[in-house]
Amino acid sequence: MSQVSFSVAHKRCVTSLYRRALKTSLDWIIDREAWRRKAVEIRARFDANKNVRSIKHLRALLEDAENELRKHSHPDPYRSPGGSKWERNIPPLPHITIREHPH
């Protein structure tokens, strides 16, 4: 694999990982100010490794990051149907009856 194609593929992989890390943190932290602090922390972690050039070390970093992302994924993440932010799909409590109203 040439150095140029590796760089492009690596950049896409890191960008995807970074975006998924931000979205995963947003599933857990609903307060925007608290989430922003977490986003800055995530960015700092990525920036700390931006000068790593060893392919072996890069692979290890990416694998560790993917594992951490899987470990911290939310069991009920926010959904965005139709491109708009949506609330969590919480099932109704067993004692609540949902009735349709006639129109």
C-alpha positions in Angstrom: 0.0 0.0 0.0 1.4 3.4 -0.9 2.0 6.1 1.7 -0.6 8.4 0.0 -3.4 5.9 0.0 -2.6 4.9 3.6 -2.8 8.5 4.6 -6.2 9.0 3.0 -7.6 5.8 4.4 -6.2 6.6 7.8 -7.6 10.1 7.9 -11.1 8.7 7.0 -10.8 6.1 9.7 -9.7 8.6 12.4 -12.4 11.1 11.3 -15.1 8.5 11.5 -13.8 7.3 14.9 -13.7 10.9 16.2 -17.3 11.6 15.1 -18.6 8.3 16.5 -16.9 9.1 19.8 -18.6 12.5 19.9 -22.0 11.0 19.1 -21.6 8.3 21.7 -20.7 10.8 24.4 -23.8 12.8 23.4 -25.9 9.6 24.1 -24.8 9.7 27.7 -24.5 13.4 28.4 -27.6 15.5 27.7 -26.5 18.7 29.3 -24.9 20.7 26.4 -22.3 22.4 28.6 -21.2 19.1 30.2 -21.1 17.5 26.8 -18.9 20.3 25.4 -16.4 19.7 28.2 -16.4 16.0 27.2 -16.0 16.9 23.5 -12.9 19.0 24.3 -11.5 16.1 26.3 -12.1 13.7 23.4 -10.4 16.2 21.0 -7.4 16.4 23.3 -7.0 12.7 23.3 -7.0 12.6 19.5 -4.6 15.5 19.2 -2.2 13.8 21.7 -1.7 11.1 19.1 -1.8 13.1 15.8 2.0 12.9 15.3 2.3 9.1 15.6 3.8 7.8 12.4 4.4 4.1 13.1 1.8 2.0 11.3 2.0 -0.7 14.0 1.4 1.9 16.8 -1.4 3.5 14.8 -3.2 0.2 14.4 -2.9 -0.5 18.1 -4.3 3.0 19.0 -7.2 2.6 16.6 -8.0 -0.9 17.9 -7.9 0.3 21.5 -10.1 3.3 20.6 -12.7 1.1 18.8 -12.8 -1.3 21.8 -13.3 1.7 24.1 -16.1 3.0 21.9 -17.8 -0.4 21.9 -17.4 -0.6 25.7 -19.0 2.8 26.2 -21.8 2.6 23.6 -25.2 3.4 25.0 -27.8 0.6 25.1 -30.5 2.9 23.8 -28.8 5.6 21.7 -30.6 8.7 20.4 -32.1 8.2 17.0 -32.4 10.8 14.2 -35.2 9.6 11.9 -35.6 11.8 8.9 -32.5 13.8 9.9 -34.1 15.6 12.9 -33.2 14.9 16.5 -35.5 12.4 18.1 -36.1 11.5 21.7 -35.3 8.0 23.0 -37.8 5.3 22.1 -38.9 4.5 25.6 -41.5 1.8 25.9 -44.6 2.8 27.9 -44.8 1.6 31.5 -46.8 -1.6 31.9 -49.5 0.2 34.0 -50.1 2.9 31.4 -52.7 2.3 28.8 -52.4 4.2 25.5 -55.8 5.0 23.9 -56.3 6.4 20.4 -58.6 9.4 20.3 -61.2 9.6 17.6 -60.5 12.4 15.1 
